[in-house]
Amino acid sequence: MIEYKTSKAPKFDLEERTAKFGERIIDFIKTIPRNNITSPLVDQLIRSATSVGANYMEADGAESKKDFRHKISICKKEAKESRHWIRMIANACSERKTECRVLWKEANELSLIFSSIVRNTGKK
């Protein structure tokens, strides 16, 4: 008997990607020294970054197309907000700029993905 192997492209799993983003942010934040400047920035970043995945989970269980589009729009907003807080942390902790660039890039990519989803679901 001959066995044929099929090569499947890796499944694109946005639920997993948004969860990993939140986890990476949590791990990163644990290493940031807390002071009067960084504490409020860290608090804002943890809220926005972990909200991306939570809102994606809600979108995945949306009750209507309108509800789905609304939740995805929140994902986009939170990803964009995360970019802002990452940038502020990079400024406050200049020794962490390299890590911030990587996290900022992922927040930006997520923002672009959610923008595309919003555009493609349209207001019909």
C-alpha positions in Angstrom: 0.0 0.0 0.0 1.4 3.4 -1.0 0.9 6.3 1.5 0.6 9.7 0.1 1.4 12.7 2.3 -0.5 15.8 1.7 1.1 19.1 2.6 -1.3 21.5 4.2 -0.5 25.1 4.7 -0.6 26.0 8.4 -4.0 27.1 9.5 -4.3 30.8 10.1 -5.7 31.0 13.6 -6.5 34.6 14.6 -7.8 33.4 18.0 -4.5 31.9 18.8 -2.6 34.8 17.4 -4.4 37.4 19.4 -4.0 35.3 22.6 -0.3 34.9 21.9 -0.1 38.7 21.5 -1.7 39.3 24.9 0.7 36.7 26.5 3.7 38.3 24.9 2.6 41.7 26.2 2.1 40.2 29.7 5.6 38.6 29.7 7.1 41.9 28.4 5.4 44.0 31.0 6.6 41.8 33.9 10.1 43.0 33.0 9.4 46.7 32.9 10.6 48.6 36.0 7.7 50.4 37.6 7.9 54.0 38.5 5.7 57.2 38.2 6.1 57.3 34.4 5.9 53.6 33.5 3.1 52.5 35.8 0.3 54.3 34.0 1.7 53.3 30.6 1.9 49.6 31.6 -1.6 49.7 33.0 -3.0 51.1 29.7 -1.0 48.7 27.6 -2.1 45.6 29.5 -5.8 46.7 29.1 -5.6 47.4 25.4 -3.4 44.5 24.4 -5.3 41.8 26.2 -8.6 43.3 25.0 -7.7 42.5 21.4 -8.1 38.8 22.0 -11.1 39.1 24.3 -13.0 41.1 21.7 -12.0 38.7 19.0 -13.5 35.9 21.0 -16.7 37.9 21.3 -16.7 38.6 17.6 -16.3 34.9 16.9 -19.5 34.3 18.9 -21.4 37.3 17.4 -25.1 37.0 17.1 -25.3 39.0 13.8 -23.1 40.4 11.1 -23.6 43.8 12.6 -22.5 42.5 16.0 -19.5 40.8 14.4 -18.4 43.9 12.6 -18.8 46.0 15.8 -16.6 43.6 17.8 -14.0 43.4 15.1 -13.9 47.2 15.0 -13.1 47.2 18.7 -10.3 44.7 18.1 -8.9 47.1 15.5 -9.2 50.0 17.9 -7.5 48.1 20.7 -4.7 47.0 18.5 -4.1 50.6 17.4 -4.2 51.8 21.0 -1.7 49.1 21.9 0.7 50.5 19.3 0.5 53.8 21.0 1.3 52.5 24.5 4.1 50.4 23.2 5.6 53.5 21.6 5.3 55.4 24.9 7.0 52.6 26.8 9.8 52.5 24.2 10.3 56.2 25.0 10.1 55.7 28.7 12.4 52.7 28.7 14.8 53.3 25.8 16.8 50.2 26.7 13.7 48.1 25.7 13.2 49.7 22.2 14.2 46.5 20.4 11.5 44.4 22.2 9.0 47.3 21.7 9.6 47.3 17.9 8.7 43.6 17.7 5.6 44.0 19.8 4.6 47.2 17.9 5.0 45.4 14.6 2.6 42.6 15.8 0.1 45.2 17.0 0.3 46.9 13.7 -0.2 43.7 11.7 -3.2 42.8 13.9 -4.6 46.3 13.3 -4.2 45.9 9.5 -5.9 42.4 9.6 -8.9 43.8 11.6 -9.1 46.8 9.2 -9.3 44.4 6.3 -12.0 42.4 8.0 -14.0 45.5 8.7 -13.7 46.6 5.1 -14.7 43.3 3.7 -17.7 42.8 6.0 -19.1 46.2 4.9 -22.4 47.8 6.0 -24.8 45.8 3.9 
